[in-house]
Amino acid sequence: MAETLSPIQRFSLFKICAAVFTLEAGFVILFLPMIIPLQTIQSFSPLIVIINLAIAALVGWRIYKTSSHIVFSFDADGFSIKKGRSSEVTRKWSEFSMVTLTRNEAGEFSVRLYRDKESLDIPAGRLRLDPYSFRLRVADLVKRSRARRS
């Protein structure tokens, strides 16, 4: 039975929503006074902010789901990983020969799988997995899969 992980990366979602909110607020500050008198805008300012927040949340969620959301599925035979709308990467554990744990410049851990001269990273930190135990689990899956293939 395949195990599927797709947690929400809250910080990534927050950054996207904050960017959308900032763009909307800039639009409101720059262009709304040209359309509506300033006194009217001031009397409705709490409502404008609430509407701006709601729109930022909805648009931010949509952008997050299509660009940053990670879905990872795996079982004893292999795995698949997909980020946003990008194409899904599906591999067999037996294709890989070595497993290491890496850490990027942002401090996030990934399990790196090696085959020939190329590598593939599984973002364990972003999937909210314990990177140390997940690396051991993946190493065991690779070892068993290669033993079955031999």
Helices and strands as residue ranges (DSSP letters): E 3-5, H 10-35, H 38-43, H 45-67, E 70-74, E 78-83, E 89-92, G 93-95, E 98-103, E 109-115, E 118-122, H 131-149
